[in-house]
Amino acid sequence: RAADPIGEPGAAPDVTLDATAIARMRSIAPDDESFGRLVTSFLDNGATLLTQLADAAGSNDIDVLRRTAHTLKSNATSFGATELSELCAELESQARQNAVVDADGQVQAITVAFEGARQALDTRG
């Protein structure tokens, strides 16, 4: 079964992005247009990864959970979305040990954290 990867509007908490990570991304894409393209790519890829996580949780596909959580963790770290990165790292670690607890609940928490990161990036312009 596939879960809704985006969640409820307004369900995201206030998220503060790591300023060092944002500065690093700004050094790669110093103008607003380039930075905006990086953000759009992160958000688009993130939405796809959330769908993959939800599908993998629903089908109990531990390998896909691990790989997808790893990818989303790395992307989140690049943009300073610390909470999102930490939640993904936990799911990845559990999947690596073949000991995933409440995959659906973890994917929901990751989805909420992603939405918070999306809102934080949107406000950065």
C-alpha positions in Angstrom: 0.0 0.0 0.0 1.2 3.5 -0.7 0.9 6.2 1.9 0.4 9.9 1.1 4.0 11.2 1.2 3.2 14.8 1.6 1.0 14.7 4.8 -1.4 17.3 6.0 -0.9 20.9 5.1 0.4 23.0 8.0 1.5 19.8 9.9 5.2 20.7 9.7 6.9 22.1 12.7 9.1 25.2 12.6 12.5 24.1 11.3 15.8 25.9 11.5 18.3 25.0 8.9 22.0 24.7 9.7 23.5 28.0 8.6 26.9 26.4 7.8 25.3 23.9 5.4 23.2 26.7 3.7 26.4 28.8 3.3 28.2 25.8 1.8 25.3 25.4 -0.7 25.4 29.1 -1.4 29.1 28.8 -2.2 28.2 26.2 -4.9 25.3 28.3 -6.2 26.0 31.9 -5.2 23.2 33.6 -7.2 19.5 33.3 -6.3 18.6 31.5 -9.5 21.2 28.8 -9.2 20.4 28.3 -5.5 16.7 28.1 -6.3 17.4 25.4 -8.8 19.3 23.4 -6.2 16.5 23.8 -3.7 13.9 22.8 -6.3 16.0 19.7 -7.1 16.2 18.8 -3.4 12.5 19.2 -2.9 11.5 17.4 -6.1 13.9 14.5 -5.3 12.8 14.5 -1.7 9.1 14.1 -2.7 10.0 11.1 -4.9 12.1 9.6 -2.1 9.3 10.0 0.4 7.0 8.1 -1.9 9.6 5.4 -2.2 9.9 5.3 1.6 6.2 5.0 2.0 5.9 2.2 -0.6 8.9 0.3 1.0 7.4 0.6 4.5 4.1 -0.6 3.2 5.7 -3.6 1.5 8.3 -4.2 4.2 11.1 -3.8 1.7 14.0 -3.3 4.1 16.7 -2.9 1.4 14.7 -0.1 -0.3 14.0 1.5 3.1 17.8 1.5 3.9 18.9 2.9 0.5 16.2 5.5 0.3 16.7 6.7 3.8 20.4 6.9 3.2 19.9 9.1 0.1 17.4 11.4 1.7 19.7 11.7 4.8 22.6 12.8 2.6 20.5 15.3 0.7 19.0 16.7 3.9 22.5 17.1 5.4 23.6 19.1 2.4 20.8 21.6 3.0 21.2 21.7 6.8 17.9 19.9 7.5 19.3 18.3 10.7 16.1 16.8 12.1 15.3 15.2 8.7 18.8 13.9 8.4 18.7 12.4 11.9 15.4 10.7 11.4 16.6 9.2 8.1 19.9 8.1 9.8 17.9 6.2 12.4 15.7 4.5 9.9 18.8 3.6 7.8 20.5 2.2 10.8 17.6 0.1 11.8 17.2 -1.2 8.2 20.9 -2.0 8.1 20.4 -4.2 11.2 17.2 -5.7 9.8 15.4 -4.4 12.9 13.0 -1.7 11.7 10.5 -0.6 14.4 7.3 1.0 13.1 8.4 1.8 9.6 5.1 3.6 8.8 5.5 5.8 11.9 9.1 6.6 11.1 8.2 7.4 7.5 5.4 9.7 8.7 7.9 11.5 11.0 10.4 11.8 8.1 7.6 13.3 6.0 6.7 15.9 8.6 10.4 16.8 9.0 10.7 17.1 5.2 7.7 19.4 5.1 9.3 21.5 7.8 12.5 21.7 5.7 10.5 22.6 2.6 8.9 25.5 4.5 12.2 26.7 5.9 13.8 26.6 2.5 10.7 28.4 1.0 11.1 31.3 3.5 14.8 31.6 2.7 14.0 32.7 -0.9 
